[in-house]
């Protein structure tokens, strides 16, 4: 079971977050049938969303990455309950790995932006964005947080895909410097992070999220404040799909009915298929027409 932890260093210098996301990313791989490069890119984005989601008491956070590379757009979303979902526009993209490394940066591209939206259920969601600097996702999230949200942040994300294309390890961490951090604490941590093995190496050695944070800051130096299970779960439902159909307007629904066969609508986030018979579409059409008459009257 994937999970994430949120805490603080006992010296009050850093807020710390870490996640183990193997099951979560494997579920995403199966649902989207991603090839390894796409699996790694989507998995890193999902892990980043899960880490940012740890800060939420309510609502959700969405990361959108579009670097102009062959993978196209990547979306990843996490809510306050640890439900995570995402998609990659072209899931079958795979570039030949070099020196055993998946070429995520090249597949994502860096000619574009990362944007982060926090919807806390208030009137307006909060949105910020930054230019992509590498397409490797961890560097881009850390640059976004540091520059756009002005919270100095270090982010590591990793997905290790096995030879049979399944996910063998996935996870990451996020470290944010608090205003009271001393220069010494900051430079010590920077040095540790420079010398730290890749996060996938630590996960494959069997380290838990808590143990990764202990490895960075020392065993008795951290306090875990919350542990949250992570699940790949979509918010789609038949009612939402019906609302989306109604929103298309009467012409589109009539076109579907004219085909005289069941209409299949697939959720982009989870692959769930919703089927509507022509009779059900007729009923929806009646609703659409009532709705548009009301709009005309208004
Ligand atoms: Zn769905």
Boltz pocket constraint, residues with backbone or C-beta under 6 A from the ligand:
constraints:
  - pocket:
      binder: B
      contacts: [[A, 234], [A, 235], [A, 236], [A, 237], [A, 267], [A, 268], [A, 269], [A, 270], [A, 271], [A, 272]]
      max_distance: 6.0
